Amino acid sequence: MPFVYKDWEDLTIRDDFMFKAVMKNAELCKSVLEAILSQPIRDIRYLGEELSLKAGSMSKGVRLDVYVEDEAHTVYDVEMQVRQEADDVLPKRMRYYQAQMDVELLTRGKDYSELPKTLIIFICPFDPCGRGWHLYWFENTCRRDAALRLGDEAIKIYLNTHGTGEHISPQLQAFMDYVNSGILNPDPLVQALDRQVNEVKQNETERVSYMKYELNLREQYKMGKAEGKAEGKAEGEAEGMAK
């Protein structure tokens, strides 16, 4: 897939950089979580801006979009997952995020019993499970009796912004319409999100940060492409020698 540069003025809430920038507003971040979960949250605090979790020097790093904790010490990771990948990639990505989060949280907690409840939420402008639902909620349960829960308090959620399968709150529907196509709705949350997007675009520091961010992505793309060519050449030479 070729690298595609997007102009600063054209960014929307769906773009990774803009989503992270908007979610720096604690009140908006809390309101989005409340809309998705349909439950009130009194307060949140950030555990690290774009926190990079590493299990070791040889491990694949994880950069979390939104990493926050509420007043009950429940920890949330919220990701804008725009790219639709192979069927097995998203759940395994969640599994890896969960593992890396647990390592970091255990370092702070020192004991297994102190691991907090966690929710990993992927906001997807596509249907990751093909059921047409707006919300897919996963918890570990017994295969023999689904009512028997493991109780590890590790919850994983897909929010399908194109879902049509069940009734949801008008606010969540307005949020998903805004994510899908930028549709402005009188809903206060959507109005506040759009104002924040426009404020970010007027922020020169954020604009410069985006330029650096895109430059870094472009360099990573070039390096990956060069490595791919080198590997292909080496494999071709080895195959030729073998023949």
C-alpha positions in Angstrom: 0.0 0.0 0.0 1.6 3.4 -1.0 2.2 6.1 1.5 -0.6 8.7 1.3 0.0 12.2 2.8 -3.0 14.1 4.1 -3.0 17.9 4.3 -3.4 19.3 7.8 -6.6 21.2 6.9 -8.2 17.9 5.7 -7.8 16.0 8.9 -10.9 14.7 10.7 -11.6 12.9 13.9 -11.0 9.6 12.1 -7.3 10.4 11.5 -5.0 9.0 14.1 -3.2 12.2 14.9 -6.4 14.3 15.2 -8.1 11.7 17.3 -5.2 11.7 19.8 -5.1 15.5 19.8 -8.8 15.9 20.4 -8.8 13.3 23.2 -6.3 15.3 25.1 -9.3 17.3 26.3 -10.2 15.3 29.4 -13.9 16.3 29.4 -14.4 15.3 25.8 -12.5 12.0 26.4 -14.7 11.3 29.4 -17.9 12.1 27.4 -16.9 9.8 24.6 -16.3 7.0 27.0 -19.6 7.6 28.7 -21.4 7.6 25.3 -19.8 4.3 24.3 -20.3 2.5 27.6 -23.7 4.1 28.5 -22.6 4.8 32.0 -21.4 7.8 33.9 -17.7 8.4 34.8 -17.0 10.9 37.4 -13.4 11.7 36.5 -10.4 10.5 34.5 -6.7 11.0 34.6 -4.1 10.3 31.9 -1.6 7.6 32.5 0.7 8.8 29.7 0.4 10.7 26.5 0.9 8.3 23.6 2.4 5.9 26.1 4.9 3.5 24.6 4.9 0.1 26.3 7.7 -2.3 25.8 8.0 -5.7 27.4 11.7 -6.0 26.6 14.5 -4.8 24.3 13.5 -7.3 21.6 9.7 -6.7 21.9 7.4 -4.9 19.5 6.5 -1.6 21.1 2.9 -0.5 21.6 1.9 3.2 21.3 -1.5 3.7 22.8 -3.8 6.4 21.4 -5.8 7.2 24.6 -4.7 5.7 27.9 -6.7 6.8 30.9 -7.9 5.7 34.3 -11.2 6.6 36.0 -12.0 7.3 39.7 -12.7 3.6 40.3 -9.1 2.8 38.9 -10.6 1.2 35.8 -8.0 1.6 33.0 -9.1 2.4 29.4 -7.2 2.2 26.1 -9.2 3.7 23.2 -7.9 3.3 19.7 -9.2 4.7 16.4 -8.8 1.7 14.1 -9.5 2.9 10.6 -7.6 0.3 8.6 -9.5 -3.0 8.1 -7.0 -5.9 8.3 -7.2 -9.7 8.1 -9.9 -11.3 10.3 -7.3 -12.6 12.8 -5.2 -9.4 13.2 -7.5 -7.2 15.3 -8.2 -9.7 18.1 -4.5 -10.6 18.2 -3.6 -6.9 18.3 -6.0 -6.5 21.3 -4.4 -9.5 22.9 -0.9 -8.0 22.6 -2.1 -4.6 23.9 -3.6 -6.3 26.9 -0.4 -8.2 27.6 1.7 -5.1 27.4 -0.7 -3.1 29.5 -0.7 -5.8 32.2 3.1 -5.8 32.3 3.1 -2.0 32.8 0.3 -2.1 35.4 1.8 -5.0 37.3 5.1 -3.1 37.5 3.2 -0.3 39.4 0.9 -2.7 41.3 3.6 -5.3 42.3 1.0 -8.0 42.8 -1.5 -9.9 40.6 -4.3 -9.0 42.9 -3.7 -5.3 42.2 -4.2 -5.6 38.5 -7.1 -3.2 37.7 -10.1 -3.7 35.5 -9.2 -2.9 31.9 -11.2 -2.0 28.8 -9.6 -1.9 25.4 -11.9 -0.1 22.9 -11.3 -0.1 19.1 -13.4 2.4 17.2 -13.9 0.9 13.8 -15.5 2.6 10.8 -16.2 -1.0 9.5 -17.8 -4.1 10.9 -15.0 -6.3 12.4 -17.3 -9.2 13.1 -19.9 -9.1 10.3 -22.9 -9.2 12.6 -24.1 -5.7 11.9 -24.0 -4.8 15.6 -22.9 -1.4 16.8 -21.1 -2.8 19.9 -19.2 -6.1 20.3 -18.3 -6.7 24.0 -16.0 -9.5 24.9 -15.2 -11.1 28.3 -13.6 -14.4 29.2 -16.3 -17.0 30.0 -16.5 -20.7 30.4 -17.1 -22.7 27.2 -19.4 -25.1 29.0 -21.5 -22.4 30.7 -21.4 -18.8 29.3 -22.8 -17.5 32.6 -19.7 -18.6 34.4 -17.1 -15.8 34.0 -13.4 -16.1 34.5 -13.4 -12.8 36.5 -10.1 -11.5 35.1 -11.7 -8.1 34.5 -10.2 -7.8 31.0 -12.8 -6.4 28.6 -12.4 -5.9 24.9 -14.8 -3.8 22.8 -15.3 -3.1 19.1 -17.4 -0.1 18.3 -18.7 -0.6 14.7 -19.6 3.0 13.6 -21.5 1.5 10.6 -23.6 -0.8 12.8 -27.4 -1.1 12.3 -28.3 -4.1 14.4 -29.6 -2.8 17.7 -31.0 0.3 19.4 -28.4 2.7 20.7 -28.6 6.1 22.4 -29.1 9.2 20.1 -25.8 10.6 21.4 -23.8 7.5 20.4 -25.4 7.4 17.0 -24.6 11.1 16.5 -21.0 10.4 17.5 -20.7 7.5 15.0 -22.2 9.6 12.2 -19.6 12.2 12.9 -16.8 9.6 12.8 -18.1 8.1 9.6 -18.6 11.2 7.5 -18.2 14.3 9.6 -22.0 14.8 9.9 -22.7 17.6 12.3 -25.6 17.0 14.7 -27.1 19.3 17.3 -25.9 16.8 19.9 -23.7 18.7 22.4 -20.9 16.0 22.3 -20.6 16.2 18.5 -20.7 20.0 18.6 -17.9 20.0 21.2 -15.8 17.5 19.3 -16.1 19.5 16.1 -15.1 22.7 17.9 -12.1 20.9 19.3 -11.0 19.6 15.9 -11.1 23.2 14.6 -9.2 24.5 17.6 -6.5 21.9 17.1 -6.2 23.0 13.4 -5.6 26.5 14.6 -2.8 25.4 16.9 0.5 26.0 15.3 2.3 23.7 17.7 0.0 20.8 16.8 0.5 21.6 13.1 4.2 21.3 13.4 3.9 18.1 15.5 1.7 16.7 12.7 4.4 17.5 10.1 7.0 15.7 12.2 4.6 12.8 12.7 4.0 12.4 8.9 7.7 12.7 8.2 8.4 9.9 10.6 5.7 7.8 9.0 7.1 8.5 5.6 10.6 7.5 6.7 9.3 4.3 8.3 7.4 3.5 5.0 10.6 4.0 3.0 12.7 1.9 5.3 10.1 -0.9 5.2 9.9 -0.8 1.4 13.7 -0.9 1.2 13.9 -3.8 3.6 11.2 -5.7 1.6 13.2 -5.2 -1.6 16.4 -6.4 0.1 14.7 -9.5 1.5 13.2 -10.2 -1.9 16.6 -9.9 -3.6 18.3 -12.1 -1.0 15.5 -14.8 -1.4 15.8 -14.6 -5.2 19.6 -15.1 -5.1 19.3 -18.0 -2.7 16.7 -19.6 -4.8 18.9 -19.2 -7.9 21.9 -20.7 -6.1 19.8 -23.6 -5.0 18.6 -24.3 -8.5 
